């Protein structure tokens, strides 16, 4: 198991990962307490800032998990002599799975931020429930706000091939049987082993394993693009939020969040 990552190994591991430092730094400045000074007491808009903090933290964790996935694959295949393919696949999949679960969680946090931004009611959520909160919010946004930039961003993410594949993998991992990954030995699907022919003859086929659905290279082929897509859409949503804050005299810059003292009236 790798005890450290040298500079060369680190650069090799992060080449397919997005740089989200600037985005997470801006989100870190979003203080719901200070933002609330410029809004009415019953406004939900400032609460979105808390959701963005949750998104940012979970996204950073997902990115870190992917970094570990790449690093373990590199370590066991390129730094270990002789190469250890089983451990490379096992640990790389372990961290890739973690990245997927956290990325899905980040999408749910983002959807909740959007609920607060547009003040979507609980009743509206209940009446349009379709699986996850992310899917439900997308469905609601496509109704009255189909031309809004946030709606476009969420819809594009939902329709992204990498995102669809990643969430499908997550759904199987959580709700069904975790997909079989090649290279980890015997694994079987949850199905009857007897096969009945057209002549109603039962035959029992014997095999060492069922066909895998993915390889580790497959996972590391679609999860990083999904993380990149999500980061881009999150940035669009955060930028919109910050521009709305500017209308209230709240600015977010290199030094943090500033509230204008000349516009204290809540609205």
C-alpha positions as CSV (number, residue, x, y, z in Angstrom):
1,X,0.0,0.0,0.0
2,X,1.4,3.4,-0.9
3,X,2.6,5.4,2.1
4,X,3.3,8.5,0.1
5,X,2.8,10.1,-3.3
6,X,5.9,11.7,-4.9
7,X,5.5,14.7,-7.2
8,X,5.7,12.7,-10.4
9,X,3.0,10.2,-9.1
10,X,0.8,13.1,-7.9
11,X,1.0,14.9,-11.3
12,X,0.2,11.6,-13.1
13,X,-2.8,11.0,-10.8
14,X,-4.4,14.5,-11.0
15,X,-4.2,15.0,-14.8
16,X,-7.8,13.9,-15.3
17,X,-9.2,15.7,-12.3
18,X,-10.6,19.3,-12.3
19,X,-8.9,22.1,-10.4
20,X,-11.7,23.3,-8.1
21,X,-9.6,25.3,-5.6
22,X,-10.9,28.7,-6.8
23,X,-14.5,27.5,-6.8
24,X,-14.3,26.0,-3.3
25,X,-12.6,29.1,-2.0
26,X,-15.4,31.4,-3.2
27,X,-18.0,29.1,-1.6
28,X,-16.0,29.1,1.6
29,X,-16.6,32.9,1.9
30,X,-20.4,32.5,1.7
31,X,-21.6,33.3,5.2
32,X,-25.3,32.7,5.7
33,X,-25.2,34.9,8.8
34,X,-23.8,38.0,6.9
35,X,-26.0,37.3,3.9
36,X,-29.1,37.2,6.1
37,X,-28.5,40.8,7.1
38,X,-29.7,41.9,3.7
39,X,-32.8,39.7,3.5
40,X,-36.1,39.5,5.3
41,X,-36.4,37.2,8.3
42,X,-38.6,34.7,6.4
43,X,-36.3,34.5,3.3
44,X,-34.8,31.1,2.4
45,X,-32.2,32.6,0.0
46,X,-29.4,32.8,2.6
47,X,-29.8,29.2,3.5
48,X,-28.6,28.2,0.0
49,X,-25.1,29.4,1.2
50,X,-25.1,26.6,3.7
51,X,-26.0,24.1,1.1
52,X,-23.2,25.3,-1.1
53,X,-20.8,24.7,1.8
54,X,-22.1,21.1,1.9
55,X,-21.7,20.7,-1.8
56,X,-18.1,22.1,-1.7
57,X,-17.0,19.8,1.1
58,X,-18.5,16.7,-0.5
59,X,-17.1,17.6,-3.9
60,X,-13.6,18.0,-2.4
61,X,-14.0,14.6,-0.8
62,X,-15.1,13.0,-4.0
63,X,-12.1,14.5,-5.9
64,X,-9.8,13.3,-3.2
65,X,-11.2,9.7,-3.4
66,X,-10.6,9.8,-7.2
67,X,-7.0,11.0,-6.6
68,X,-6.5,8.0,-4.3
69,X,-8.1,5.7,-6.9
70,X,-5.6,6.8,-9.5
71,X,-2.7,6.8,-7.1
72,X,-3.3,3.2,-5.9
73,X,-3.6,2.0,-9.5
74,X,-0.3,3.7,-10.4
75,X,1.4,2.4,-7.3
76,X,0.5,-1.2,-7.7
77,X,1.0,-1.4,-11.4
78,X,4.0,0.9,-11.9
79,X,5.8,1.3,-8.6
80,X,5.5,-2.2,-7.2
81,X,7.8,-5.0,-8.5
82,X,6.4,-7.3,-9.7
83,X,3.1,-5.4,-10.5
84,X,0.2,-6.4,-8.3
85,X,-2.9,-6.3,-10.5
86,X,-5.4,-7.6,-7.9
87,X,-4.5,-5.0,-5.3
88,X,-4.4,-2.3,-8.0
89,X,-8.0,-3.1,-9.0
90,X,-9.3,-3.7,-5.5
91,X,-8.0,-0.4,-4.0
92,X,-8.7,1.6,-7.1
93,X,-12.3,0.4,-7.2
94,X,-12.7,1.0,-3.5
95,X,-11.8,4.7,-3.8
96,X,-13.7,5.1,-7.1
97,X,-16.9,3.7,-5.5
98,X,-16.4,6.2,-2.7
99,X,-16.0,9.0,-5.2
100,X,-19.3,8.0,-6.9
101,X,-21.3,7.9,-3.7
102,X,-20.0,11.4,-2.6
103,X,-20.6,12.9,-6.0
104,X,-24.2,11.7,-5.9
105,X,-24.5,13.2,-2.4
106,X,-23.1,16.5,-3.7
107,X,-25.8,16.6,-6.4
108,X,-28.4,16.3,-3.7
109,X,-26.9,19.2,-1.8
110,X,-26.8,21.3,-4.9
111,X,-30.5,20.5,-5.6
112,X,-31.3,21.6,-2.1
113,X,-29.5,24.9,-2.6
114,X,-31.6,25.5,-5.8
115,X,-34.7,24.8,-3.7
116,X,-33.8,27.6,-1.4
117,X,-32.7,29.9,-4.2
118,X,-36.1,29.6,-6.0
119,X,-38.0,29.1,-2.8
120,X,-39.5,25.8,-4.1
121,X,-42.2,24.6,-1.6
122,X,-42.3,21.2,0.1
123,X,-45.6,20.6,-1.5
124,X,-44.2,21.3,-5.0
125,X,-41.4,18.8,-4.2
126,X,-43.9,16.2,-3.0
127,X,-46.2,16.6,-6.0
128,X,-43.3,16.2,-8.5
129,X,-41.2,13.6,-6.7
130,X,-39.4,11.4,-9.2
131,X,-36.6,9.5,-7.5
132,X,-33.8,11.7,-6.1
133,X,-34.1,15.3,-5.1
134,X,-31.8,16.2,-8.0
135,X,-34.2,14.6,-10.5
136,X,-37.2,16.2,-8.8
137,X,-35.7,19.7,-8.8
138,X,-34.7,19.3,-12.5
139,X,-38.3,18.4,-13.3
140,X,-39.7,21.4,-11.5
141,X,-37.2,23.8,-13.0
142,X,-38.1,22.6,-16.5
143,X,-41.7,23.7,-16.0
144,X,-41.7,27.5,-15.3
145,X,-38.0,28.3,-15.5
146,X,-37.0,26.4,-18.7
147,X,-34.8,29.2,-20.0
148,X,-33.0,30.0,-16.7
149,X,-29.3,29.4,-16.8
150,X,-29.5,27.2,-13.7
151,X,-32.2,25.1,-15.4
152,X,-30.0,24.8,-18.4
153,X,-27.0,23.8,-16.3
154,X,-28.9,21.2,-14.3
155,X,-30.5,19.7,-17.4
156,X,-27.2,19.5,-19.3
157,X,-25.6,17.7,-16.3
158,X,-28.5,15.3,-16.1
159,X,-28.2,14.5,-19.8
160,X,-24.4,14.1,-19.7
161,X,-23.4,10.6,-20.8
162,X,-20.7,10.5,-18.1
163,X,-23.1,11.6,-15.4
164,X,-25.8,9.1,-16.5
165,X,-23.3,6.3,-16.4
166,X,-21.9,7.3,-13.1
167,X,-25.4,7.6,-11.4
168,X,-26.5,4.3,-13.0
169,X,-23.4,2.7,-11.5
170,X,-24.2,4.3,-8.1
171,X,-27.9,3.2,-8.3
172,X,-26.9,-0.4,-8.9
173,X,-24.2,-0.2,-6.2
174,X,-26.8,1.0,-3.6
175,X,-30.1,-0.5,-4.7
176,X,-29.2,-3.7,-6.6
177,X,-26.1,-5.8,-6.9
178,X,-22.8,-3.9,-7.1
179,X,-21.6,-4.4,-10.7
180,X,-19.0,-7.0,-11.3
181,X,-15.6,-5.6,-12.0
182,X,-13.1,-7.6,-14.0
183,X,-9.9,-8.9,-12.5
184,X,-11.1,-9.6,-9.0
185,X,-11.7,-13.3,-9.2
186,X,-15.0,-15.2,-9.1
187,X,-18.2,-13.2,-9.1
188,X,-21.7,-14.1,-10.0
189,X,-25.0,-12.3,-10.8
190,X,-28.1,-12.9,-8.7
191,X,-29.9,-15.2,-11.0
192,X,-30.9,-18.9,-11.3
193,X,-28.2,-21.1,-12.6
194,X,-30.5,-23.6,-14.3
195,X,-31.3,-22.8,-17.9
196,X,-34.5,-24.1,-19.6
197,X,-34.4,-24.8,-23.3
198,X,-37.2,-24.5,-25.8
199,X,-37.9,-28.2,-25.4
200,X,-38.3,-27.6,-21.6
201,X,-35.1,-29.3,-20.8
202,X,-33.2,-28.0,-17.8
203,X,-29.4,-27.6,-18.0
204,X,-27.0,-26.4,-15.4
205,X,-24.1,-24.5,-16.8
206,X,-20.9,-24.4,-14.8
207,X,-18.6,-21.5,-14.9
208,X,-15.8,-19.8,-12.9
209,X,-17.6,-16.4,-13.0
210,X,-20.2,-14.4,-14.7
211,X,-19.2,-11.7,-17.2
212,X,-18.0,-8.5,-15.6
213,X,-19.9,-5.3,-16.5
214,X,-17.0,-2.9,-16.0
215,X,-13.2,-2.9,-15.8
216,X,-11.3,-0.5,-13.5
217,X,-10.3,1.5,-16.6
218,X,-14.1,1.8,-17.4
219,X,-14.7,3.3,-14.0
220,X,-11.8,5.7,-14.3
221,X,-13.0,6.6,-17.8
222,X,-16.5,7.9,-16.9
223,X,-16.3,9.0,-13.2
224,X,-13.7,11.8,-13.7
225,X,-15.7,13.4,-16.6
226,X,-18.8,13.3,-14.4
227,X,-17.0,15.1,-11.7
228,X,-15.8,17.7,-14.1
229,X,-19.3,18.2,-15.5
230,X,-20.7,18.6,-12.0
231,X,-18.0,21.1,-11.0
232,X,-18.7,23.2,-14.1
233,X,-22.5,23.3,-13.4
234,X,-21.9,24.0,-9.7
235,X,-19.7,27.0,-10.7
236,X,-22.5,28.3,-12.9
237,X,-25.0,28.1,-10.1
238,X,-22.7,29.7,-7.6
239,X,-21.9,32.5,-10.0
240,X,-25.6,33.2,-10.3
241,X,-26.1,33.2,-6.6
242,X,-23.2,35.7,-6.1
243,X,-24.6,38.0,-8.7
244,X,-27.9,38.0,-6.9
245,X,-26.1,38.9,-3.7
246,X,-24.4,41.8,-5.5
247,X,-27.9,43.3,-6.1
248,X,-28.2,43.5,-2.3
249,X,-24.8,45.1,-1.7
250,X,-23.0,41.9,-0.9
251,X,-19.8,41.1,-2.8
252,X,-17.5,38.1,-2.8
253,X,-13.9,38.9,-3.7
254,X,-10.3,37.7,-3.1
255,X,-10.5,39.0,0.5
256,X,-13.8,37.3,1.3
257,X,-17.4,38.5,1.6
258,X,-18.3,42.1,2.1
259,X,-21.6,43.7,3.0
260,X,-22.3,47.3,2.1
261,X,-23.4,49.4,5.1
262,X,-25.4,51.7,2.9
263,X,-28.1,49.1,2.1
264,X,-29.2,47.7,5.3
265,X,-32.9,47.5,4.5
266,X,-33.9,43.8,4.0
267,X,-35.9,43.0,0.9
